[in-house]
Amino acid sequence: MTMQGIEQVVGETAYDAAGDKVGSVGNLYTSDTTGQPEWVTVNTGLFGGKQTFVPLAGANLEGDGLHLAPSKSKIKDAPRIDADGRLSEQDAYKLYQYYGMGLPQTTGKQGKPGKSGQGRSGGDGSMVRSEERLRAGTETVESGRVSLRKYVVTEEQQVTVPVSHEEVHVVREPVGDGDPRGTAKIGDEEREVVLHEERPVVAKETVPVERVGLETETVRGEEQVSDTVRKEHVEVQGLDDGAGKRRKH
């Protein structure tokens, strides 16, 4: 990759060699010796809270973002180096060793990658100005549990049941001389009548009365998050605006 159009990588989505998303490109670093782009920082971790240095060797800028040569695990396990504007020779050496890259051949000393906007920018008289932008996402976490439990309670229940019973009443009728039912006879005699009555009988049966279940509903809302961001300013030195002041952009 060359300096021409390299500004496009800042803020783009970064992918590993297999096409898996790694994060977003944070800053571009160029070599103090050659002025060519050598490293980018990739914002990884939750909300992009970690910046990892990744070499641009073998990288391709495509329509969906920047495709890097190392794997996702290799990128995330890279040495943690503060992206403070420049890489020291010691930090650069760690990165070259970690990614298995040969040290650059220079005439005097090893070139230091320089952050775009603060280091050397090449021979086209331009530099890349970068700024941080706050990106927020969401993650799904467990907020609670709801369960159903069935238990048995005993309560008194009354049911009205209609019942009947038989009662005995003495009925007397006069019997005449010509009535065939009236046979006259003197002596002891006994008659017996069986009485009946109804009694309530209680039985229990189990019947289904209701089905109870649980369902979830997603309720959408908004929450505000805030954090500090940094941005770069370019100061033009040696060019006055007519009032003897330096211009800042």
C-alpha positions as CSV (number, residue, x, y, z in Angstrom):
1,M,0.0,0.0,0.0
2,T,1.2,3.5,-0.8
3,M,0.5,6.9,0.6
4,Q,-1.8,7.7,-2.3
5,G,-5.4,7.3,-1.0
6,I,-4.1,5.8,2.2
7,E,-6.3,8.2,4.3
8,Q,-9.3,6.1,3.3
9,V,-8.2,3.3,5.8
10,V,-8.9,5.5,8.9
11,G,-12.2,4.6,10.3
12,E,-12.7,1.6,8.0
13,T,-13.7,-1.8,9.3
14,A,-10.7,-4.1,9.7
15,Y,-10.8,-7.8,8.8
16,D,-8.2,-10.6,9.3
17,A,-6.8,-13.0,6.7
18,A,-9.9,-15.2,6.9
19,G,-12.3,-12.3,6.4
20,D,-13.4,-12.2,10.1
21,K,-14.2,-8.7,11.5
22,V,-11.5,-7.6,14.0
23,G,-12.5,-4.0,14.7
24,S,-12.1,-0.5,13.1
25,V,-8.9,1.2,12.0
26,G,-7.9,3.9,14.4
27,N,-4.7,5.6,13.3
28,L,-2.1,5.3,10.5
29,Y,1.6,5.1,11.2
30,T,4.4,5.8,8.6
31,S,8.1,5.1,8.6
32,D,10.4,8.0,9.5
33,T,13.0,6.6,7.1
34,T,10.9,5.8,3.9
35,G,7.8,7.9,4.6
36,Q,5.7,4.8,3.6
37,P,2.8,3.5,5.6
38,E,3.8,0.5,7.8
39,W,1.3,0.1,10.7
40,V,-2.3,0.8,11.6
41,T,-3.9,0.6,15.0
42,V,-7.1,-1.4,15.2
43,N,-9.7,-0.6,17.8
44,T,-10.6,-4.0,19.4
45,G,-12.3,-5.0,22.6
46,L,-15.7,-3.8,24.0
47,F,-16.6,-0.4,22.3
48,G,-13.1,-0.4,20.7
49,G,-11.4,0.3,24.1
50,K,-8.1,-1.4,23.0
51,Q,-5.8,-0.3,20.2
52,T,-3.6,-3.0,18.7
53,F,-0.8,-2.4,16.2
54,V,-1.0,-4.4,13.0
55,P,1.4,-4.3,10.0
56,L,0.2,-3.1,6.6
57,A,2.4,-5.6,4.9
58,G,0.1,-7.8,2.7
59,A,-3.0,-5.7,3.5
60,N,-5.6,-4.9,0.9
61,L,-8.1,-2.0,0.9
62,E,-11.4,-3.4,-0.5
63,G,-14.9,-2.1,-0.8
64,D,-16.0,-3.5,2.6
65,G,-12.9,-2.3,4.5
66,L,-9.2,-3.1,5.2
67,H,-8.2,-6.7,4.9
68,L,-5.1,-7.5,7.0
69,A,-2.7,-10.4,6.6
70,P,-2.5,-11.7,10.3
71,S,-5.2,-13.8,11.9
72,K,-7.8,-12.4,14.3
73,S,-6.2,-14.2,17.3
74,K,-2.7,-13.0,16.3
75,I,-4.0,-9.4,16.2
76,K,-5.8,-9.6,19.5
77,D,-2.7,-11.2,21.3
78,A,-0.3,-8.6,20.0
79,P,1.9,-6.7,22.5
80,R,0.0,-3.9,24.2
81,I,1.7,-0.6,23.2
82,D,0.4,2.9,23.9
83,A,-0.6,4.7,20.7
84,D,0.9,8.0,21.8
85,G,2.1,9.4,18.5
86,R,5.4,7.6,17.9
87,L,6.8,4.1,18.3
88,S,10.1,3.7,20.1
89,E,12.8,1.5,18.6
90,Q,12.2,-1.0,21.4
91,D,8.4,-1.1,20.8
92,A,8.9,-1.4,17.0
93,Y,11.4,-4.3,17.6
94,K,8.8,-6.1,19.7
95,L,6.2,-5.8,16.9
96,Y,8.6,-6.9,14.2
97,Q,9.5,-10.0,16.3
98,Y,5.9,-10.8,17.3
99,Y,4.6,-10.7,13.7
100,G,7.7,-12.6,12.4
101,M,8.8,-9.7,10.2
102,G,12.4,-9.0,9.2
103,L,13.9,-5.8,10.6
104,P,14.0,-3.0,8.0
105,Q,17.4,-2.4,6.5
106,T,18.5,1.3,6.9
107,T,21.7,3.1,6.4
108,G,22.0,4.5,9.9
109,K,19.5,3.2,12.3
110,Q,16.2,1.4,12.3
111,G,13.3,3.5,11.0
112,K,10.7,4.4,13.5
113,P,7.0,4.2,12.5
114,G,5.5,7.7,12.9
115,K,1.8,8.5,13.6
116,S,0.0,10.2,10.7
117,G,-0.3,13.9,11.4
118,Q,2.8,13.9,13.7
119,G,5.5,12.0,11.9
120,R,6.8,12.2,8.4
121,S,4.2,11.9,5.7
122,G,6.2,11.1,2.5
123,G,7.2,13.3,-0.4
124,D,3.8,14.6,-1.6
125,G,3.6,17.5,0.9
126,S,0.6,16.2,2.7
127,M,-0.3,14.5,5.9
128,V,-3.2,12.7,7.3
129,R,-5.2,14.3,10.2
130,S,-7.0,11.8,12.3
131,E,-9.6,12.1,15.1
132,E,-11.3,9.7,17.4
133,R,-15.0,9.2,17.1
134,L,-17.2,7.7,19.8
135,R,-18.9,4.5,18.7
136,A,-21.3,2.7,21.0
137,G,-22.9,-0.7,20.6
138,T,-25.0,-3.0,22.7
139,E,-24.5,-6.4,24.3
140,T,-27.1,-8.7,25.7
141,V,-26.7,-9.7,29.3
142,E,-28.9,-11.6,31.7
143,S,-30.9,-9.2,33.8
144,G,-33.1,-11.6,35.8
145,R,-35.0,-14.9,35.7
146,V,-38.7,-15.7,36.0
147,S,-40.0,-19.2,36.7
148,L,-43.3,-20.9,37.1
149,R,-43.9,-23.1,40.2
150,K,-47.1,-25.1,40.9
151,Y,-48.1,-25.9,44.4
152,V,-51.3,-27.4,46.1
153,V,-53.5,-25.5,48.6
154,T,-56.5,-27.0,50.5
155,E,-59.7,-25.0,50.8
156,E,-63.2,-25.8,52.0
157,Q,-65.9,-26.1,49.3
158,Q,-69.6,-26.5,49.9
159,V,-72.1,-28.1,47.4
160,T,-75.8,-28.3,47.9
161,V,-77.3,-31.7,47.2
162,P,-81.1,-32.3,47.2
163,V,-82.1,-35.4,49.3
164,S,-85.4,-37.1,50.3
165,H,-86.6,-39.6,53.0
166,E,-89.7,-41.5,53.8
167,E,-91.9,-40.8,56.8
168,V,-94.7,-43.0,58.4
169,H,-98.2,-41.6,58.9
170,V,-101.1,-43.5,60.5
171,V,-104.1,-43.6,58.3
172,R,-107.5,-44.7,59.6
173,E,-110.5,-45.7,57.5
174,P,-113.9,-46.9,58.6
175,V,-114.8,-50.4,57.4
176,G,-118.4,-51.4,56.9
177,D,-120.1,-54.7,57.2
178,G,-120.2,-55.4,53.5
179,D,-116.6,-54.4,52.8
180,P,-114.6,-57.5,51.7
181,R,-111.4,-56.0,53.3
182,G,-113.0,-56.0,56.7
183,T,-112.7,-59.6,57.9
184,A,-113.4,-59.7,61.6
185,K,-110.9,-61.6,63.7
186,I,-109.8,-61.2,67.2
187,G,-106.1,-61.8,68.0
188,D,-102.6,-60.3,67.9
189,E,-101.1,-59.1,64.6
190,E,-98.0,-57.1,63.4
191,R,-97.2,-55.3,60.2
192,E,-93.8,-53.8,59.3
193,V,-93.0,-51.0,56.8
194,V,-89.5,-50.3,55.5
195,L,-88.5,-46.6,55.4
196,H,-86.0,-45.2,52.9
197,E,-84.0,-42.0,52.8
198,E,-81.3,-40.4,50.5
199,R,-77.9,-39.4,51.8
200,P,-75.3,-37.2,50.0
201,V,-72.3,-39.0,48.6
202,V,-69.1,-37.0,48.0
203,A,-66.5,-37.9,45.3
204,K,-63.5,-35.9,43.9
205,E,-62.3,-35.6,40.3
206,T,-59.4,-33.7,38.8
207,V,-60.2,-31.5,35.8
208,P,-58.0,-29.0,33.9
209,V,-59.1,-25.4,34.3
210,E,-56.3,-23.1,33.0
211,R,-53.0,-23.2,31.1
212,V,-50.3,-20.7,32.4
213,G,-47.1,-19.9,30.5
214,L,-44.4,-17.3,30.2
215,E,-43.4,-15.3,27.2
216,T,-40.8,-12.5,26.7
217,E,-41.3,-9.1,25.1
218,T,-38.5,-6.8,23.9
219,V,-39.1,-3.3,25.0
220,R,-37.0,-0.7,23.1
221,G,-35.6,2.3,24.7
222,E,-32.5,4.6,24.6
223,E,-29.6,5.2,26.9
224,Q,-26.9,7.8,26.6
225,V,-23.2,6.9,26.9
226,S,-20.4,9.4,27.0
227,D,-16.6,9.2,26.8
228,T,-13.7,11.5,25.9
229,V,-12.3,11.5,22.3
230,R,-9.2,13.0,20.9
231,K,-8.7,14.8,17.6
232,E,-5.6,16.0,15.8
233,H,-5.1,19.6,14.6
234,V,-2.6,20.7,11.9
235,E,-0.6,23.8,12.5
236,V,1.0,25.5,9.6
237,Q,4.4,27.0,10.5
238,G,6.2,29.7,8.5
239,L,3.0,31.0,6.8
240,D,1.3,34.1,8.3
241,D,-2.3,35.2,7.8
242,G,-1.4,38.8,7.5
243,A,-1.5,39.5,11.2
244,G,1.7,37.7,12.1
245,K,-0.2,34.7,13.5
246,R,0.2,31.0,12.6
247,R,-2.8,29.3,11.1
248,K,-4.4,26.3,12.8
249,H,-6.7,23.8,11.1
